[in-house]
Amino acid sequence: MQKIISAIVDDIGKVLLGKEHQVKLALACLLARGHLLIEDLPGMGKTTLAHALAQVLGLSYKRVQFTSDMLPADIIGVSIFERESGQFRFHEGPVFSQVLLADEINRSSPKTQSALLEAMEERQVSVDGETRPLPEPFFVIATQNPLQQSGTFVLPESQLDRFLMRISLGYPTREAERALFKGVDPRAQLAQIKPRINTDGLRKLQSLVNQVKASDSLLDYLERLVQHTRQSAECGVGLSPRGALALLHAARAWALIHNRSHLLPEDLQAVLPSVAGHRLQSDGTDGTQLVERMMHQVDIIAA
Amino acid sequence: MSVHSGQLQTLLPRESLLWVFAAQLVVLLPHFAHLPIWLVFAWCIAVYWRLEVFRGRREIPGRVVKLVAVSLAVAGLAMTYRRWFALEPMVALLAVSFTLKNIELLSRRDAMLSLMLAYFLAATLFVFDQTIPYALYGVFSLLVITAALVAQQGSGSARAGRALGLSAKLLAQAVPVMLVLFVVMPRLGPLWAVPQNTSAASTGISDSMSPGDFSRLSKSDKPALRISFDGPVPPPEQRYWRGLVYTHFDGRRWSEPGITGNRWAGRRSRVRGEGEQSLPAVGPRYRYQVIQEASHNPWLFAMATPHSGTRGVRTTDEDTLIYRNPVGSRLAYDVRSWPRDSIPAQSQLSAAELRRHLQLPDSGNPEARAWAVARRQEGMDAEAISQALLTMYNRSFTYTLQPPALGANTVDEFLFGTRQGFCEHFANSYVFTMRAAGVPARVVAGYQGGEWVEQQEYLLVRQYDAHAWAEIWLPERGWVRVDPTASVAPQRIRDGLQSAAAEEFMQDAFLPLHKIPFVTRLRLQWDMINYRWYRTVVSFDAERQEGLLRRLLGEISPLRVAIFLGTPMAIALVALLIWLKLSSRGPALAPADRVYLRFCKRMARAGLPRNPGEAPGDYARRVEREWPALGLMVLRITLAYEKAAFADDTGALKQLRRLVRVFWPLRLSARSGISTNSLPTSAR
């Protein structure tokens, strides 16, 4: 099992050079059955990461480029009257796939954004009064441009909360970039990636995540972290119970990736910025900085 | 409205206002009983007006309205009381100012002022009554006032549960301080004599005795005296608590010249000075403390030949005790009594005394006089006549609580007619007859008997124990007590009224509670609680305070008092410190955490502390980087800790303990080689 995981990480690492941490985070997110939001400037490899993930996990993959004039039907699908049968037939939209890459999600109008809400949370869509289940597993990997960019709609908190993690890739290191210049075109590399795991294997991995043990000491630490977000004057809004659960779940997946059957505080700390960053609000400062400060303020052992 | 708009902005919020009114109501409620009724209305109007102001329907009263209100109130007080320097008008004045403050209750400062005044008013409650229910009510008042103060802080703390809870917490915290202050606070005498309320009617022995007085008293089961003995206890037949001596008889009423109402005046104010009649140097037979209920009379009660060391208590010529003022509230006094037979008799009665004790009205009761003269002519001496009279009582008289009414010649009708009577009839006829026979005699009124409470802790004497008896003068023995009632109803003296009067006892009582043993026991219990309350709390005066401090400290010196005060305070502070430390630590640490923290502490002392929030794994890697000599050891400890704390591995916990026990960073690094290399990079 561990071999498969490290192979997956290695494979993606070939396409996305020097971003091992982010790759692992993304993988942990998927193993924890969460949706992933990648936020960065254009051209940093957001789409590449999403594409590589889908491919290496052997999942069906669809991509939707969000635009401001997009309608919900463009994602979910639409019923069309067919003359030969004399009936309406539902044409599935891109949401009916195992991995949905919602590119530049914040370019579309809130209406369209929220069409994804039900799909993400319930893993089903309702069209014309009929509920249709989505394929299993179902991941949404959304990318978004930083909000300062023009022509973007801010994702509402409720929608942000649907994403288990928000990560950003950042500029590559000098060495990584040099290797990129010298090496093969990433797009060509992408095409060569073979699935390392099938759907059953993935499901098994996901169930293993739930078996990672969290001791009382660790839950204490988690509790103190969560309490800190709720009581600190810095945080406008604290972590919700769903946020806390997400944190625990993501940390478990992280521990599994690192071949541990029990959680360590490091696991929590590793996923904390990506899980809590977009859920916490503070006036002015970025949520991620808040989380960094929080990790220094809350000690691992209650003293 | 524009004039007041500035004020309105700082107006008290609704909760604050309601809390202030609630506190006022709680404080004023017990006072309503004795305050004039118009004051109650005034308070209601003031509150109503203030609420109208709050709703914006009325303006805050202007200067004219206030002036009118103040003059009305002052006029009302003057009309109601007609005198100023007494207790009630003073309390009423306080209540009035408290009430009037409501119409200018604008800012938070005003609310504070009103509440502080409420504390003061709550304290004045104890001027009137110091019993347990009132004390409990006082605590309740404190609770509400403090809660109102808490509520002034704002919306969240104005919620009833929260305010009262915090208030209760504050009061509970103040209890130790209260106890210490109760013990050490100097007891000041009253700064000025406040005239007590003297008009209150009360039951008790009055300044005169006429037929029917004592049977009225026998219907009251209110406590009169509570007596606790220090040392030997007199037998029941000796328990005569003498209060007043009556020497003057006008044919119907026995009274004492010089006593009118509750004033002890005229020639009777000539009281025996200290040491004028020397009491024997050998100790008194009985020492006891009497706690007397408010009687509104100055006379006190004690056994024959008493002496009291309590301030304000004097001994009179008649061997009774009197107090300098009428007893307006419970009074405790210590008495030493020498039984008459233990001290040398007074040799001679002066001519005036003799005249006084032989006084009889010019006419009336001829039969009794004739009987006495006849006995005298038979050659009987005083003792023989007395014996003859008592024998007569014994043979053919009945003791009853409901004697038939008597006409003009009370003695004759009783002796030779009805022959049914209560103690006063016997005392009356006995003294009359003895005087007619030429024997100096007098009536003594007081209480007789009493009921033991709680294994003889104290003797409870009730109003129905009121009794009248006689004393005659025998030349060789001085004054001798003769109780004619004893020859008729000896059980009255031995066992008390209840067994002597049996069916008649407390017949008129609305509920015959005295017949239910359980209720009787309960009432005695309650009386005992009251008694202890009074002895330990209310009567804790300067003298007893000094006694207690002396017992606690040995001697009273500033140093010892300071130690006495300081020690509990220091203990309290230390306890608080420990408590704070314990409570801030939260739940107890897991064993693995504790051991790991010890390791961290040692590392910190060695100069490489773990950063706050640094995960153990990260810390281990940092140590490995900065202080390679320790790297391996730290890594092992960290691994063991991680296993113990996060994988719940008990074996790992043992291993962790073992590892940390021998882990001394500086020693380890010194052993492992060159010192400069072995120090952390940050410490170099």
Contacts between the chains, C-beta under 8 A, distances in Angstrom:
chain1	res1	chain2	res2	distance
A	213	B	646	7.8
A	213	B	647	6.5
A	213	B	648	7.4
A	214	B	646	7.9
A	215	B	645	6.2
A	215	B	646	4.6
A	215	B	647	6.8
A	215	B	648	5.3
A	216	B	590	6.9
A	217	B	590	5.4
A	217	B	592	7.0
A	217	B	593	6.2
A	217	B	645	4.4
A	217	B	646	6.2
A	218	B	645	7.6
A	218	B	646	5.3
A	261	B	647	7.2
A	262	B	646	5.0
A	262	B	647	4.1
A	262	B	648	7.9
A	263	B	646	6.0
A	264	B	615	6.9
A	264	B	616	7.7
A	264	B	617	6.3
A	264	B	642	5.7
A	264	B	646	5.5
A	265	B	615	4.4
A	265	B	616	6.9
A	265	B	617	7.9
A	265	B	646	7.6
A	266	B	615	4.3
A	266	B	616	7.9
A	266	B	617	4.9
A	266	B	618	6.5
A	269	B	613	7.9
A	269	B	615	5.6
A	294	B	613	8.0
A	295	B	613	4.7
A	296	B	611	7.0
A	296	B	612	5.5
A	296	B	613	4.4
A	297	B	612	6.8
A	297	B	613	6.5
A	298	B	612	8.0
A	298	B	613	5.8
A	299	B	612	5.1
A	299	B	613	5.7
A	300	B	613	6.9
A	300	B	614	7.5
A	300	B	615	6.0
A	300	B	616	6.8
A	301	B	589	7.1
A	301	B	593	4.7
A	301	B	596	6.7
A	301	B	597	5.9
A	302	B	585	7.6
A	302	B	586	5.3
A	302	B	587	7.6
A	302	B	589	7.0
A	302	B	593	7.7
A	303	B	585	7.6
A	303	B	597	6.6
